[in-house]
């Protein structure tokens, strides 16, 4: 299995403050996306000039059991580069990373609403 980088994730404890900092650097973050299903997180993304590369600002918005690891990482390190998202089979990648001691849990599926030109639709993800 070959893995290709999809995007980098920056974890921040305060999404509005993180957005403001990125705006001061000249980025224009996307509208906030709220993750449901007990994840207790939200994000914004910043596209690079090539319009293919991007990075994700991820924040805990509500403490839940599913984001305990993210809260612990924030408490220990503050805002930081938290991870890399790869293209391909999330479950296989998680198993391979876990074998190397680099995964914080098994892969799982979730969906959230996204606003598209034709109206809101659900987007599904395996992470």
SVG drawing of the C-alpha trace seen along z (x, -y; Angstrom):
<svg xmlns="http://www.w3.org/2000/svg" viewBox="-30 -40 37 44">
<polyline fill="none" stroke="black" stroke-width="0.4" points="0.0,0.0 1.4,-3.4 0.2,-6.5 -0.1,-9.9 -0.4,-13.0 -3.8,-14.6 -3.5,-17.5 -1.9,-18.5 -4.0,-19.2 -3.2,-21.9 -4.9,-21.4 -6.0,-24.5 -7.9,-25.0 -9.9,-28.0 -11.2,-27.9 -12.1,-31.6 -8.6,-32.6 -6.9,-30.1 -9.0,-31.5 -8.0,-35.1 -4.3,-34.2 -4.4,-32.6 -6.3,-35.6 -3.6,-37.9 -1.1,-35.7 -3.2,-36.3 -5.2,-33.1 -9.0,-33.1 -10.3,-30.1 -13.4,-28.3 -16.6,-28.6 -16.5,-26.5 -17.5,-22.9 -19.0,-21.3 -18.4,-17.6 -21.4,-15.7 -21.7,-12.2 -20.2,-12.9 -16.9,-14.1 -17.1,-17.5 -14.9,-19.1 -15.1,-21.7 -12.7,-22.8 -11.8,-25.3 -9.5,-24.7 -7.0,-26.9 -6.3,-26.3 -2.9,-26.9 -2.4,-28.9 -2.2,-25.7 -5.9,-25.1 -5.1,-21.4 -3.1,-21.5 -4.6,-22.6 -4.3,-22.4 -7.0,-22.0 -7.4,-23.9 -9.1,-21.6 -10.5,-22.5 -12.3,-20.8 -15.6,-22.6 -17.2,-20.3 -15.4,-17.7 -16.5,-14.2 -14.9,-10.8 -14.0,-10.7 -11.8,-13.8 -10.0,-13.0 -6.7,-12.5 -7.0,-15.8 -7.7,-17.6 -4.7,-15.9 -2.5,-16.9 -3.7,-20.5 -3.0,-20.5 0.5,-19.2 1.5,-21.2 -0.9,-24.0 -1.7,-24.6 0.5,-22.4 0.8,-20.3 -1.4,-17.4 -1.4,-15.0 -1.3,-14.3 -4.2,-13.0 -3.4,-10.5 -5.3,-9.4 -6.4,-5.8 -8.0,-3.2 -8.3,-4.7 -8.7,-1.4 -5.6,0.1 -3.6,-3.0 -4.7,-3.1 -3.7,0.5 -0.3,-0.1 0.3,-3.3 -0.9,-1.4 1.7,1.3 4.3,-1.5 2.9,-3.0 1.7,-6.1 -2.1,-5.8 -4.3,-7.2 -7.2,-4.8 -8.9,-2.8 -10.4,-4.3 -14.0,-5.3 -16.6,-6.8 -18.6,-10.0 -20.6,-12.4 -21.5,-16.1 -23.5,-18.6 -21.7,-20.8 -23.1,-23.8 -22.7,-23.4 -23.9,-25.7 -26.9,-23.3 -27.8,-23.3 -26.7,-21.4 -25.5,-17.8 -23.9,-15.3 -20.2,-14.6 -18.9,-11.3 -15.4,-10.6 -13.3,-7.7 -10.7,-8.9"/>
</svg>
